[in-house]
Amino acid sequence: FQARYGGRWRMVRNTETGTAHAVYGSGIELESDGDVADAVEAEALARAFIDANPALFGVSSADLVLGDAAFGMNKWGVSFYQVYQGVAIYRSKVTLVLMKTGRLFAFMSDAFPEAAVLMTPAVSRDAAAGIAKDALGFRSVRDADAGSSLIILPVAREGGVALRLAHKIDLAVREP
């Protein structure tokens, strides 16, 4: 990376995924005209940099969905989350920070390389909701089931992380 882009850089590696958890340094000029005009342009620059450096991020931009592109203090922060077959991977995040001029000076990746997940849940939504409700002392006269969604849950294991399809159950419980 340093040989390709020059400058001075520091990196912290994500020990679970092998990706570059955080990289920051002197910067790289990504924008030729010196003005990142809007969120669409900031996202495009971020995606191009990710695709030029897939080994650092562990994914390509095609695996990412835009979470936010925000501007403040003369900087753009562009954040993505990772999906696999359209399902969000819980706690995945790729973020790039660049100046309005287009100079990238920090990026982070908590993505999961080579994501492969069995896309059939081990338990039904109703069974998962029942387990959650029992564990929290859910009472239908007092509490509410606010819905559910499928997520991919990273689970720590020896030598890394396994990804499992899971039901995310949202319960509004007044008294746990």
C-alpha angles and dihedrals in degrees: 000000000000092000091051098045105020124208127091120301140175124203136194113196123218100236094201098052104020091232127129100270092188132001122177135163151112095331146244125244107237099164120065099197094048098237127091097199103189149353093274091058092044090052092048092051091048093049092048091052092048091051091048090053109035094151091062094049100034091224142057122243089255087071092056135082120201111253098176143337108198132175125209140136089017092300137106120221112196117188130184136179126213125246133191117201088343096308119116118241106229115244094004114140139165117187132180125189120201138167120249085254090064097255109144112212106162140023136171134196128195093162126135113239119217093012109195119168134174099240097210115092116237090222132028123256090250092052091048091048090049092052091049093046093049092048092052099040091245115191118190093213091059108021136053136224102224095190138263144248137192117256135171109242121205110222120194115237136164108293098014142320133323120207119222131184109239142171114247105212118198112204127175102211118178097195119021 
